[in-house]
Amino acid sequence: MEACVTSMWLNDPSIEPIERIQRGLSERLYSALELQRMGQTREKGKEVEAQILEVAKSYGWAIEGRKVGGVRRPWIPPS
């Protein structure tokens, strides 16, 4: 179910290309933070997070918590 919501959010045809990039980076940031939380892949998560920060910086976007340029991945409540 979570993958369906995320896929719909990432592939929304009504958004502009810049927001699509922000959404993609936001999803990658979420994934990187999840890798770090799992512990076994903490270094990989930190590496991916650094890449995301670099891309966001190149566009002049701020990273605030889990928001990339003001865009945050949708929250899917536990079922």
matplotlib code that plots the C-alpha trace (Angstrom):
import matplotlib.pyplot as plt

x = [0.0, 2.8, 4.5, 1.2, 0.8, 4.4, 4.3, 1.1, 2.8, 6.0, 4.2, 1.5, 1.1, 0.0, 3.3, 6.1, 9.5, 11.2, 8.7, 9.1, 12.9, 12.2, 9.8, 12.3, 15.0, 12.6, 11.9, 15.6, 16.2, 13.6, 15.2, 18.7, 17.3, 15.7, 19.0, 20.7, 17.9, 18.4, 22.0, 23.6, 23.7, 24.3, 27.3, 25.4, 22.6, 25.0, 26.6, 23.2, 22.2, 25.3, 24.6, 21.1, 22.3, 24.8, 22.1, 19.7, 22.5, 23.3, 19.6, 19.7, 17.1, 17.1, 16.9, 14.7, 14.3, 12.9, 11.8, 13.6, 12.9, 9.7, 8.5, 8.1, 7.2, 3.6, 3.2, 1.5, 0.0, 0.5, -2.4]
y = [0.0, 2.4, 1.9, 2.7, 6.0, 6.9, 6.0, 8.0, 11.0, 10.7, 10.3, 13.0, 14.3, 17.7, 18.8, 20.8, 19.2, 21.1, 19.7, 16.3, 16.5, 17.8, 14.9, 12.4, 13.8, 13.8, 10.1, 9.4, 11.3, 9.3, 6.1, 7.3, 8.1, 4.6, 3.0, 4.9, 3.9, 0.2, 0.5, -2.2, 0.1, 3.4, 4.3, 3.8, 5.9, 8.7, 8.5, 8.8, 11.7, 13.6, 13.1, 14.5, 17.5, 18.2, 18.1, 20.3, 22.7, 23.0, 24.0, 26.4, 24.4, 24.1, 20.8, 21.2, 18.0, 15.7, 18.5, 19.3, 22.8, 22.8, 19.4, 16.4, 12.9, 12.0, 10.4, 7.0, 6.1, 2.6, 0.3]
z = [0.0, 0.9, -2.5, -4.3, -2.4, -3.0, -6.7, -7.2, -5.5, -7.5, -10.8, -10.5, -14.1, -12.8, -11.2, -12.8, -13.5, -10.6, -8.1, -9.6, -8.9, -5.3, -4.7, -6.0, -3.8, -0.8, -1.4, -1.7, 1.6, 3.3, 2.1, 3.2, 6.7, 6.9, 5.9, 8.7, 11.2, 10.4, 11.5, 9.4, 6.4, 8.2, 6.1, 2.8, 4.2, 5.1, 1.7, -0.1, 2.2, 1.3, -2.4, -1.9, 0.0, -2.7, -5.5, -3.4, -2.8, -6.5, -7.1, -4.2, -2.2, 1.5, 3.3, 6.4, 8.3, 5.6, 3.3, 0.1, -1.2, 0.9, -0.5, 1.9, 1.2, 2.1, 5.5, 5.3, 8.7, 10.0, 9.2]

ax = plt.figure().add_subplot(projection="3d")
ax.plot(x, y, z, "-o")
ax.set_aspect("equal")
plt.show()
